[in-house]
Amino acid sequence: ISAAQGNDNLGMAGMAWNTKIMPLQVCGGGGCPGFSIVEAMKYAAENQNGRRMVANMSLGGFIYSQLNADLAQYC
């Protein structure tokens, strides 16, 4: 819904009509290995074609990860 095109007679419009969304499935039924998160974020960063990237991930945990910190800087 966030990027739904307006003026299309479907009865809804998103906040950012010209937004492109790149959905990437990272976690599956067997959990969410850290390397798959890194590979997906690296893929997204390398394929954003000069556009700004916003990532939305619902991950939890209490352990600091230098890998995740480095990944955030890379993206």
N, C-alpha and C positions, 0 to 999 in steps of 0.2 A: 504494500500500500504506500510506503514512503516515496516511491518513485512513480506511482501510477500517473499515466498521462491524463490530463484534463481535456475537456471539450471533445470527448469521444462517445458521448451518449450512453455511458455505462453507469453513471451515477456516483462516481467517486473520483477524487483527484488527490494526488500525493503532494507533499510539500516541495519537492524538487523534480519537476517534470522531465528535465533533461539529464537526470542522473542515470548512470550506467551501474548495474549491480553485477558483481562477479561472485556468485555463490560457490563456495568450496566446502565439500564435506570432508571433515578431518577426523572426527571421532565416529566409531562404529559400535556395534554391540559388544565388542571385546575390549572396550576402553578407549583411551586416547593417548597413545604413545607420544612422547615429546618430540621425537623426530618428525612425526607426521605434521605437527603444528608448525615446526620450523620449515619444512618443505613447502607447505601450503602458503605460509606468509612470504617466503622467499619468492615463490611463483607469482603471487599477487603483486609484490613490489616490483618484480622484473617485467611485469606485463601491464603496468598501469599507464603506459604510454604518455607520460608527462602529466597525468592527472593526479589530483590529491587523493590519498588513500585513507579511508576510515575503516577500521576493523572492529567488529563486534563479536566478542567471544565470551561465552559464559563458562569460565573455568574457575575452579576453586582450589584452595590449598593454603597451607600455612608455611611452606618452605620457600625461602628466597631462591630464585633461579637466575644465575648470571646469564645463562643461555637466553632466557626470555628478555632480560634487560638488553642484551646485545641485539636480539632480534628487533625489539622496539626501536632501537637506534638505527638499525639497518633500513627499516621501513620508513 
